[in-house]
Amino acid sequence: MRCSLLVLRMVGPLVAGGALLSSCAGSQPTAAGAADSLTVTVRNPLALARPAETVSIPAGQLQALLARYGAENLLVRDNQTGQFIVSQTVDTDGNGTVDELLFQVASAAGGTRTFTMLCQPDGAAQQPKTELTTYSRFAPERTDDYAWENDRVAFRTYGPEAERMVVAGEKGGTLTSGMDCWLKRVPYPVIDKWYGGYPADNRYYHVDRGEGYDPYHVGNSRGFGGTGVWENDSLYVSRNFTGYKRLATGPIRTLFELSYAPWSANGRTVQEKKIISLDLGSNLTRFEEQLSANRPLPNFTIGTTLHAEPKGVQGDVKAAPKQGWFRYWEPMDDSQLGTGIVLDPQAVQSWQDHRSRAKEQSHLLVMATPTNGRLVYYAGFGWTKSGQFATPAAWDNYLRDFAQRLASPLEVRVK
């Protein structure tokens, strides 16, 4: 029997990193033998229970199954319960070919779970149904936002028409590449409904009607988790996104790209693209920031606004750079909100609780070192009215555990 080893990049609600994946097969599968199913073993190396977390199986490991009945008929069975579980195939680059299979696993501390992947002629009809989902789309109802959500959180950012309106002096525009938090407190999707109410009432989603609302002010700030380059006590940033590509949306993950016009960072010309994803069950969205410039950049900087206006900074900053997490906890109308950033601690150069007299320029800043022009980080929020986090300590624990899972991803073997 031949065995091959490769690194599996798993990106889930609570993990991202490298996990060992082993593929073992005989010399050739028979028509009704080795191609019928594959066994997936998932081991949790931590002495820490992990809630539902996404496992990604590269399509290269599934070719025999896919060749039989196609991606739409691929099923995943939980060997512990004997039941099929929700799965999702994803084309990560938009070329029309499936690149990975996703499913979610909950594991006990140090626990091991096994699953069977198989194809059947009527597999599509046997896929489990679920009301929980992830979702993202371009939103022309509100100028030209791009919005995304899962069962716990929602976000948006702003497009070129919103920028043009500001430059032209027209009302209703937004000039920023910052990221906005939509505070939802229901598990079902709200993007279509909230934008649907906007044409008749431009305050529609700024009022909580029981599902949540948008009280979070971005303005000219980084919002939550927006990026730039920090140099000589100045933050250089892009403007609104100029293009988008939705790559996936489904019961486990939504995935899309945003592109930006070239921008200046202290005399350098910078090219920027973001690849953004959000998995079911996660309060943090994954960002893959890609920057290149005509001269070396000193850092990639991640920022979260401190909302200093109009009464000064009212919240509390906390940082654990050696663990790779940072957060801000602040009052938000009659509730409280925690925002957070998580990344590989080896990438952290420094951080600042930066207070500024300039409007909307007080930020929690994390300066990071990219790898080959690329930086992966996670950012998001926890809102007390969602019922998910009642205290800053609960939010801190979530970020700490998230960082631990990033450092010790699930170990996945396929045979």
Sequence and secondary structure as in RCSB ss.txt:
>XXXX:A:sequence
MRCSLLVLRMVGPLVAGGALLSSCAGSQPTAAGAADSLTVTVRNPLALARPAETVSIPAGQLQALLARYGAENLL
VRDNQTGQFIVSQTVDTDGNGTVDELLFQVASAAGGTRTFTMLCQPDGAAQQPKTELTTYSRFAPERTDDYAWEN
DRVAFRTYGPEAERMVVAGEKGGTLTSGMDCWLKRVPYPVIDKWYGGYPADNRYYHVDRGEGYDPYHVGNSRGFG
GTGVWENDSLYVSRNFTGYKRLATGPIRTLFELSYAPWSANGRTVQEKKIISLDLGSNLTRFEEQLSANRPLPNF
TIGTTLHAEPKGVQGDVKAAPKQGWFRYWEPMDDSQLGTGIVLDPQAVQSWQDHRSRAKEQSHLLVMATPTNGRL
VYYAGFGWTKSGQFATPAAWDNYLRDFAQRLASPLEVRVK
>XXXX:A:secstr
 EEEEEEEEEE SS EEEEEEEEEE SS  TTTTTSEEEEEEE  SSS EEEEEEEEEGGGSHHHHHHH GGGEE
EEETTT  EE EEEE TTSSSS  EEEEEEEE TT EEEEEEEE TTHHHHS   S   EEEEEGGGTTEEEEE 
SS EEEE  HHHHHHHHTT TT      BEEEEE SSS  HHHHHHTTTT TTGGGS SSSEE     TTS BEE
EEEEEETTEEE   SEEEEEEEE SSSEEEEEEEEEEEEETTEEEEEEEEEEEETT SEEEEEEEEEESS  S E
EEEEE   TTT   SEEEEETTTTEEEEEEEETTEEEEEEEEE GGGEEEEEEE  SSTT  EEEEEE  BTTEE
EEEEEEEEGGGTS SSHHHHHHHHHHHHHHHHS  EEEE 
